[in-house]
């Protein structure tokens, strides 16, 4: 089953999810590289290198992402 996640761009002055208002709902792609590329595309050509979850834990494996998660890109 495909996972749906909400992606957010985290700027340097934003510290947590409560400050974010620019979420985009996407279907989780099949690789981290594709996820980073897709997030960059959705947020106007940004280049991201880090993905964290709502608890500020860094994501380095798609298997730890659950359906409905909020992912923050920086």
DSSP file (Angstrom, degrees, kcal/mol; ACC not computed):
  #  RESIDUE AA STRUCTURE BP1 BP2  ACC     N-H-->O    O-->H-N    N-H-->O    O-->H-N    TCO  KAPPA ALPHA  PHI   PSI    X-CA   Y-CA   Z-CA
    1    1 A X              0   0    0      0, 0.0     2,-0.1     0, 0.0     0, 0.0   0.000 360.0 360.0 360.0 135.4    0.0    0.0    0.0
    2    2 A X        -     0   0    0      1,-0.1     2,-0.4    25,-0.0    27,-0.1  -0.417 360.0-132.6 -70.1 144.3    1.3    3.4   -0.9
    3    3 A X        -     0   0    0     25,-0.3    25,-3.3    -2,-0.1     2,-0.5  -0.828  10.2-149.8 -99.8 136.2    2.1    5.8    2.0
    4    4 A X  E     +A   27   0A   0     -2,-0.4    64,-3.7    23,-0.2     2,-0.3  -0.905  22.1 176.4-102.4 132.2    0.8    9.4    1.9
    5    5 A X  E     -A   26   0A   0     21,-2.5    21,-3.0    -2,-0.5     2,-0.5  -0.936  28.3-128.4-132.2 155.7    3.0   11.9    3.7
    6    6 A X  E     -Ab  25  70A   0     63,-2.5    65,-3.0    -2,-0.3     2,-0.3  -0.921  25.8-155.5-104.3 126.0    2.9   15.7    4.2
    7    7 A X  E     -Ab  24  71A   0     17,-2.8    17,-1.9    -2,-0.5     2,-0.3  -0.797  10.8-174.4-104.7 145.5    6.2   17.4    3.3
    8    8 A X  E     - b   0  72A   0     63,-2.4    65,-2.8    -2,-0.3     2,-0.6  -0.982  24.4-128.7-135.5 145.3    7.3   20.8    4.7
    9    9 A X  E     - b   0  73A   0     -2,-0.3     2,-0.7    63,-0.2    65,-0.2  -0.861  24.4-150.8 -92.8 125.2   10.2   23.0    4.0
   10   10 A X        -     0   0    0     63,-3.1     2,-0.1    -2,-0.6     7,-0.0  -0.864   9.2-158.9-100.8 114.8   12.0   24.0    7.2
   11   11 A X    >   -     0   0    0     -2,-0.7     3,-1.5     1,-0.1    63,-0.0  -0.458  33.6-102.4 -86.8 167.7   13.7   27.3    7.2
   12   12 A X  T 3  S+     0   0    0      1,-0.3    -1,-0.1    -2,-0.1    -2,-0.0   0.773 120.1  51.5 -63.8 -27.2   16.5   28.2    9.5
   13   13 A X  T 3  S+     0   0    0      2,-0.0     2,-0.5     0, 0.0    -1,-0.3   0.527  92.3  87.6 -89.2  -4.4   14.3   30.3   11.8
   14   14 A X    <   +     0   0    0     -3,-1.5     3,-0.1     1,-0.1     6,-0.0  -0.829  49.7 178.0 -96.0 129.4   11.6   27.6   12.2
   15   15 A X        +     0   0    0     -2,-0.5     2,-0.3     1,-0.2    -1,-0.1   0.708  58.8   8.3-104.1 -24.4   12.3   25.2   15.0
   16   16 A X  S >  S-     0   0    0      1,-0.0     3,-1.5    39,-0.0    -1,-0.2  -0.922  79.7 -89.4-153.2 176.0    9.3   22.8   15.0
   17   17 A X  G >  S+     0   0    0     37,-0.3     3,-1.8    -2,-0.3    38,-0.0   0.749 110.4  71.9 -62.8 -28.4    6.2   21.7   13.2
   18   18 A X  G 3  S+     0   0    0      1,-0.3    -1,-0.3     3,-0.0    -4,-0.0   0.727  96.6  52.7 -64.2 -20.0    3.9   24.2   15.0
   19   19 A X  G <  S+     0   0    0     -3,-1.5     2,-0.4     2,-0.0    -1,-0.3   0.444  90.0  99.5 -92.9  -0.9    5.5   27.0   12.9
   20   20 A X    <   +     0   0    0     -3,-1.8     3,-0.1    -4,-0.2   -10,-0.1  -0.708  29.7 157.2 -95.5 136.8    4.9   25.4    9.6
   21   21 A X        +     0   0    0     -2,-0.4    -1,-0.1     1,-0.0    -3,-0.0   0.237  58.3  80.6-134.0  10.3    2.0   26.3    7.3
   22   22 A X        +     0   0    0    -13,-0.2   -13,-0.2     2,-0.0   -15,-0.1  -0.113  57.5 155.0-115.6  36.1    3.3   25.2    3.9
   23   23 A X        -     0   0    0    -15,-0.1     2,-0.4    -3,-0.1   -15,-0.2  -0.295  24.2-163.0 -68.5 148.1    2.6   21.5    3.8
   24   24 A X  E     -A    7   0A   0    -17,-1.9   -17,-2.8     2,-0.0     2,-0.5  -0.996  15.2-135.8-131.3 126.5    2.1   19.5    0.6
   25   25 A X  E     +A    6   0A   0     -2,-0.4     2,-0.3   -19,-0.2   -19,-0.2  -0.695  35.5 164.9 -84.8 127.1    0.6   16.0    0.6
   26   26 A X  E     -A    5   0A   0    -21,-3.0   -21,-2.5    -2,-0.5     2,-0.5  -0.899  42.9-105.7-135.5 163.7    2.4   13.5   -1.6
   27   27 A X  E     -A    4   0A   0     -2,-0.3     2,-0.2   -23,-0.2   -23,-0.2  -0.818  49.2-109.2 -85.7 130.4    2.7    9.8   -2.2
   28   28 A X        -     0   0    0    -25,-3.3   -25,-0.3    -2,-0.5    -1,-0.0  -0.434  35.1-135.8 -64.1 122.9    5.9    8.6   -0.8
   29   29 A X        -     0   0    0     -2,-0.2   -26,-0.1     2,-0.2    -1,-0.1  -0.072  21.5-104.7 -71.2-178.6    8.4    7.7   -3.6
   30   30 A X  S    S+     0   0    0      2,-0.0     2,-0.3     1,-0.0    32,-0.1   0.466  95.1  38.5 -92.8  -2.1   10.5    4.5   -3.6
   31   31 A X  S  > S-     0   0    0      1,-0.1     4,-2.0    31,-0.1    -2,-0.2  -0.987  72.6-125.1-145.1 155.5   13.9    6.0   -2.7
   32   32 A X  H  > S+     0   0    0     -2,-0.3     4,-2.7     2,-0.2     5,-0.2   0.880 113.3  55.7 -63.7 -38.3   15.3    8.7   -0.5
   33   33 A X  H  > S+     0   0    0      1,-0.2     4,-2.3     2,-0.2    -1,-0.2   0.916 109.1  46.0 -61.2 -43.6   17.0   10.3   -3.5
   34   34 A X  H  > S+     0   0    0      2,-0.2     4,-2.9     1,-0.2    -1,-0.2   0.876 111.2  53.1 -67.3 -37.3   13.6   10.6   -5.3
   35   35 A X  H  X S+     0   0    0     -4,-2.0     4,-2.5     2,-0.2    -2,-0.2   0.926 110.7  46.3 -63.2 -45.4   12.0   12.0   -2.1
   36   36 A X  H  X S+     0   0    0     -4,-2.7     4,-2.1     2,-0.2    12,-0.3   0.907 114.7  47.9 -62.9 -41.9   14.6   14.7   -1.8
   37   37 A X  H  X S+     0   0    0     -4,-2.3     4,-2.2    -5,-0.2    -2,-0.2   0.927 112.5  48.3 -64.2 -45.4   14.3   15.5   -5.5
   38   38 A X  H  X S+     0   0    0     -4,-2.9     4,-2.6     2,-0.2    -2,-0.2   0.902 110.8  50.4 -63.5 -42.6   10.5   15.6   -5.4
   39   39 A X  H  X S+     0   0    0     -4,-2.5     4,-1.8     1,-0.2     7,-0.2   0.918 110.0  50.8 -61.9 -42.8   10.5   17.9   -2.3
   40   40 A X  H  <>S+     0   0    0     -4,-2.1     5,-2.1     1,-0.2     6,-1.3   0.904 111.5  48.1 -60.1 -41.5   12.9   20.2   -4.0
   41   41 A X  H ><5S+     0   0    0     -4,-2.2     3,-1.1     4,-0.2    -2,-0.2   0.915 110.7  50.5 -63.9 -44.9   10.6   20.3   -7.0
   42   42 A X  H 3<5S+     0   0    0     -4,-2.6    -1,-0.2     1,-0.3    -2,-0.2   0.794 109.9  51.9 -66.2 -28.8    7.5   21.0   -4.9
   43   43 A X  T 3<5S-     0   0    0     -4,-1.8     3,-0.3    -5,-0.2    -1,-0.3  -0.183 129.1 -85.5-106.7  41.1    9.2   23.8   -3.1
   44   44 A X  T < 5S-     0   0    0     -3,-1.1    -3,-0.2     1,-0.2    -2,-0.1   0.802  86.1 -46.0  72.3  34.9   10.4   25.8   -6.1
   45   45 A X  S   <S+     0   0    0     -5,-2.1    -1,-0.2     1,-0.2    -4,-0.2   0.686  86.6 158.9  86.0  18.0   13.7   24.2   -7.0
   46   46 A X        -     0   0    0     -6,-1.3     2,-0.6    -3,-0.3    -1,-0.2  -0.327  37.1-133.8 -68.7 157.0   15.2   24.0   -3.5
   47   47 A X        -     0   0    0     27,-0.1     2,-0.3    -7,-0.1   -10,-0.1  -0.952  25.1-169.3-116.5 112.0   18.0   21.6   -2.9
   48   48 A X        +     0   0    0     -2,-0.6    -8,-0.1   -12,-0.3     3,-0.1  -0.736  21.6 173.8-103.9 149.5   17.5   19.6    0.3
   49   49 A X        +     0   0    0     -2,-0.3     2,-0.4     1,-0.2    -1,-0.1   0.463  65.3  53.7-125.7 -10.7   20.1   17.3    2.1
   50   50 A X        -     0   0    0    -14,-0.1    24,-2.2     2,-0.0     2,-0.4  -0.988  53.9-168.1-136.5 138.1   18.3   16.4    5.3
   51   51 A X  E     +C   73   0A   0      8,-0.4     8,-3.4    -2,-0.4     2,-0.3  -0.991  13.9 174.8-122.6 129.6   14.9   14.9    6.2
   52   52 A X  E     -CD  72  58A   0     20,-2.5    20,-3.2    -2,-0.4     6,-0.2  -0.897  22.3-128.5-127.4 162.0   13.5   14.9    9.8
   53   53 A X  E >   -C   71   0A   0      4,-1.9     3,-2.2    -2,-0.3    18,-0.2  -0.366  43.7 -84.5 -98.1-175.9   10.2   13.8   11.3
   54   54 A X  T 3  S+     0   0    0     16,-0.5   -37,-0.3     1,-0.3    17,-0.1   0.715 130.1  56.1 -64.1 -20.8    7.9   15.8   13.6
   55   55 A X  T 3  S-     0   0    0      2,-0.1    -1,-0.3   -39,-0.1     3,-0.1   0.295 119.3-111.5 -92.5   9.1   10.0   14.6   16.6
   56   56 A X    <   +     0   0    0     -3,-2.2     2,-0.4     1,-0.3    -2,-0.1   0.720  69.4 144.9  68.0  24.6   13.1   16.1   14.9
   57   57 A X        -     0   0    0      1,-0.0    -4,-1.9     0, 0.0    -1,-0.3  -0.801  53.9-115.1 -91.7 133.8   14.7   12.7   14.3
   58   58 A X  B     -D   52   0A   0     -2,-0.4     2,-0.5    -6,-0.2    -6,-0.3  -0.465  24.1-140.1 -71.2 137.0   16.7   12.4   11.1
   59   59 A X        +     0   0    0     -8,-3.4    -8,-0.4    -2,-0.2     3,-0.1  -0.861  36.9 153.2 -99.1 123.9   15.3   10.1    8.5
   60   60 A X        +     0   0    0     -2,-0.5     2,-0.3     1,-0.2    -1,-0.1   0.219  64.8  52.2-131.0  13.0   17.8    7.9    6.5
   61   61 A X    >   -     0   0    0      1,-0.1     3,-1.5   -30,-0.1    -1,-0.2  -0.949  66.2-145.4-150.9 126.0   15.6    4.9    5.6
   62   62 A X  G >  S+     0   0    0     -2,-0.3     3,-1.6     1,-0.3    -1,-0.1   0.763  94.8  72.8 -62.8 -24.7   12.1    5.0    4.0
   63   63 A X  G 3  S+     0   0    0      1,-0.3    -1,-0.3     3,-0.0     0, 0.0   0.699  90.7  57.7 -66.5 -18.0   11.0    2.0    6.0
   64   64 A X  G <  S+     0   0    0     -3,-1.5     2,-0.5     2,-0.1    -1,-0.3   0.503  85.9  96.9 -89.4  -3.3   10.8    4.1    9.2
   65   65 A X    <   -     0   0    0     -3,-1.6     2,-0.3    -4,-0.2     3,-0.0  -0.747  62.0-157.1 -89.1 129.1    8.3    6.5    7.5
   66   66 A X    >   -     0   0    0     -2,-0.5     3,-2.0     1,-0.1     2,-0.1  -0.678  31.0 -87.6-102.4 157.3    4.6    5.7    8.3
   67   67 A X  T 3  S+     0   0    0      1,-0.3   -62,-0.2    -2,-0.3    -1,-0.1  -0.435 117.0  23.9 -58.0 130.1    1.5    6.6    6.3
   68   68 A X  T 3  S+     0   0    0    -64,-3.7    -1,-0.3     1,-0.3   -63,-0.2   0.398  88.7 146.1  92.2  -2.7    0.4   10.1    7.5
   69   69 A X    <   -     0   0    0     -3,-2.0   -63,-2.5   -65,-0.3     2,-0.5  -0.265  46.6-131.7 -65.7 154.0    3.8   11.3    8.7
   70   70 A X  E     -b    6   0A   0    -65,-0.2   -16,-0.5   -63,-0.0     2,-0.4  -0.950  23.7-162.7-104.4 124.9    5.0   14.9    8.5
   71   71 A X  E     -bC   7  53A   0    -65,-3.0   -63,-2.4    -2,-0.5     2,-0.5  -0.923   4.5-152.6-114.3 133.9    8.4   15.2    7.0
   72   72 A X  E     -bC   8  52A   0    -20,-3.2   -20,-2.5    -2,-0.4     2,-0.4  -0.899   9.1-156.2-109.7 131.4   10.6   18.3    7.3
   73   73 A X  E      bC   9  51A   0    -65,-2.8   -63,-3.1    -2,-0.5   -22,-0.2  -0.883 360.0 360.0-112.4 135.2   13.2   19.1    4.7
   74   74 A X              0   0    0    -24,-2.2   -23,-0.2    -2,-0.4    -1,-0.1   0.285 360.0 360.0-145.8 360.0   16.2   21.3    5.2
